[in-house]
């Protein structure tokens, strides 16, 4: 429901009359808003997130802390946890993967099967559902974060024609197969993936009519970066080099078409590509791009934007770029440098959770068992981050200013309310377990602190705590956990915690 | 069109002089906005056509033989042929899908500036859009948007949360910066949803939790202010007038909501709205097809907006732009690749319409910019003229700090002169 202004004033008026209601009086005394923000503030993220290495690492390198995982990191130490997460192949995820394979059959289908199925809504539902469930329940948390990272680094738009079939294939064969291999491997896998070849039109590029779309974006968005030192002529030449890289219409697999390829001589990045070479010159171009110095800096910078800050400090970017060059783009080595760097640990609270991060973190921290990814993916649509739904090849933005505005904040609040009130049938909070943990005699303060710990894992400012306590006790009128009338305030309390600024940052 | 703009101007000056303006009884607007609020000049609607619209197939240089030669498949036929371009001035013609705009053009409220755009040579969508929206092509050190700087450099007392509105969930870059702009997807959905018994208290508690000074608190405060404004002004009560029909598409619905905000008089100064999907590398189509469908959507939205707000057109300027144009020569995928020069749209009561402006560079090989339409008018010349003459902001060096101003093209009337009573007649609403 939308609350009417009249209701709002009625309660406000009552609260103002009862002079003891500190919280509401505070709301009444809302200061005149400063319309013009201090220049320094609008990009700077001043957040209330507490510094705590274990918590920080979990906020960034996973889809959000849970009580159990936080206890585990504290027990084993941040370094050991990172070691573990950097070797996902040694983490047993078979229970989850078995469940997902059973639940979402389209994930293992071939392009021909998917084509024959002729049910695009189902294909998307299942890919989205699996993605959400893996993000929430996988033990390989850093791996899942990296899958999300690469899915945006090499972003394709699901709705673009045959991408609707090929995205499912690409998710398995590119993103999940190579999330933690080397940059050259994932770049190469992506360049051979029908999803990308179709999305950026290379599949239709030929010697008679080279299409520059993919050639441009591979340099601008995947490797060198827009200021990485290539020219418009390089775009044209790379487009020629990549002519013939296409998709077999019959099987839906990659195929090199010699008759569409431009066999002439090219000059790419000041290097001569002699005439008479086929697919191998495309591979060579990828080699050159993957080991280019600009690529090391560009990829390091993008990764640091994801893990450290919207405008990451030069120190960690340089260190990551150096690691990239020294290891020929070993993704694990670069991640290790970033996630152990001083700049990383100094960046607490500087990244805003994108909607995907937010939903993942909420379901995880509320210890919701067996959530249905399909309904979680629907919540993402309401927050304008539908999975694989970003139309342009730059992927979803990863800076707070893109996501932080009044409309988006309201959408977050409403999703928090919907989750807490159990309005998502696929994500039910285990209240019985929480009631049992709390016991029958929990006071308002004990109840409040229990849920602050459950949702935020940190102490909050005393003013904020007082506001929440005022809510829970209806301004001191009392709170009896055994009284159903009172207990129904608890879901709203959880919503307020999810909706608070503490929960928006990672 | 039952009321021409000129008649209207006459009429409205009379009402202004007489101090009589119909006011619905419900309107407690004074409680929310001081007299001095609202824009000093026009309300600006800024449309961004994302993906690089093919301006050569939008406002077509049909008299250029080279146009037809370089686009054997996707050219629009000459005006004298079936499904041909709609002639504007003997040289340029409208794409047939823009037919609804012809009347506005003839009426004098619509103009085009051809061979215009951002001078930066980048053919990257993302760079070019960023540069254009920040108003500083080629300069990556200035991250605020040109509209944000315009608003920040105005000295109005307008503290409405609806002063600057970006339709959609992600705020346009042009509105990023030292002002608060509201991203708005849907007026109807702009409220908290929750347990009815608790929601009032939940909202109050949330408001208290967001009472601080941090960035997020400021955004939160904006939500609550917007709640108040929407509650008081109830823009959704304004249904389209004069038989205007908005489409169900996002663009049409966005314009409809902008119109509602304007009519509810909520202090709007600048609204941004996007229409994307113009990246027609393949199967662009000609008279029909992918691009024609987009043009139709664009024209339908503009026509509905113009019809709906015809009584307000003398205080509205609308400008539409795209990050760059497309290559003159069609490609073998029956589309066009990234180009350079493009066409801009201007609509409003203050626009000296009925003309296609700009120096036409020609399409001969030697006149092209690396195969693309050259730019003879920097888009900032167009915007600067609007900012100065219609938005009444003289501080162009604040708005476009890196731009060496060129002479104005005479695209719009100077509002300070067409509205001489402004200083003596503070807005009655």
Interface residues (C-beta under 8 A of the other chain):
Chain A: X1 X2 X3 X4 X5 X7 X8 X11 X12 X15 X23 X24 X26 X27 X30 X32 X33 X34 X35 X36 X37 X39 X41 X42 X43 X44 X45 X46 X47 X48 X201 X204 X205 X206 X208 X209 X211 X212 X213 X216 X220 X221 X226 X232 X235 X383 X384 X391 X392 X394 X397 X400 X401 X402 X403 X404 X405 X406 X407 X408 X409 X410 X411 X413 X414 X417 X418 X421 X464 X467 X468 X470 X471 X474 X488 X489 X491 X492 X495 X496 X499 X500 X501 X504
Chain B: X51 X121 X122 X123 X124 X125 X126 X127 X143 X152 X159 X161 X163 X166 X168 X169 X170 X171 X176 X177 X178 X179 X180 X181 X182 X183 X184 X185 X190 X191 X192 X193 X194 X195 X196 X197 X198 X199 X200 X201 X202 X203 X204 X205 X206 X207 X208 X209 X210 X211 X212 X213 X214 X215 X216 X217 X218 X219 X220 X221 X222 X223 X224 X225 X226 X228 X231 X232 X276 X277 X279 X281 X282 X331 X332 X333 X337 X338 X370
